[in-house]
Amino acid sequence: MRKGSYEWFERRRKTKALELSKEQIIKALDTATLLHQAVQSLTHGIKEDVEQRIQHLFETEEEVDKLRREVFKEMSKHTALTADYREDILHLVKRLDTLADHIKDAARCIEMLQDILIPQELIQNMLAMTSTLVECASALRTSIEKISSDPAEAVKHSIKVEEIENNIDKEYLNIKKLLIKHGKQMNLGAIIIFDNLVEFIEQAADMCADTADYIIILSSREQ
């Protein structure tokens, strides 16, 4: 998982709070890739690999949550950072913590479904949806990295996040239709869990878009 260039953080006075914030943001965005990798393993029927990737995701999400708490604690100690800047950081951290929560919930659904026979059309469409989520998270990552070094580019990538999120909405609705199509081949419990799974992925994408909107606000202050 790449570290990237978080100049918005680096050009300010370095503090433990800012270092923790960078780490939290990186790990939160990484959960999208970990989810996609778990679905890839699921499509190939590699149960052991699915379990390992999901466990890695759970551990990463726990780190994200722990880092969020540490950021909040450290931010309360420092007066070197302005109140507005501290608030900006906390808003980002909270949004990305919620993103990781949604992805963790999606992974729990995959964990419950891995021994259930699911129509391949549904599996392949879910794989496409998680792939698009990775694309969405990647655009958001770039947007955050560019807040200070190139605000216009940050806005450009934030708009791209919105466009990708719209694609996920379309994939989400298509999977809903496929659930009706294949409903007779699945038991009710599997249908409900699969429906929850795509709901969580869609909510994760919504949180990416919500964060992107906030990046546009932050970027406007840097211009």
Secondary structure, 3 states (H helix, E strand, C coil): CCCCCCHHHHCCCCCHHHHHHHHHHHHHHHHHHHHHHHHHHHHCCCHHHHHHHHHHHHHHHHHHHHHHHHHHHHHCCCCCCCHHHHHHHHHHHHHHHHHHHHHHHHHHHHHHHCCCCCCHHHHHHHHHHHHHHHHHHHHHHHHHHCCCCCHHHHHHHHHHHHHHHHHHHHHHHHHHHHHHHHHHHCCHHHHHHHHHHHHHHHHHHHHHHHHHHHHHHHHHHHC
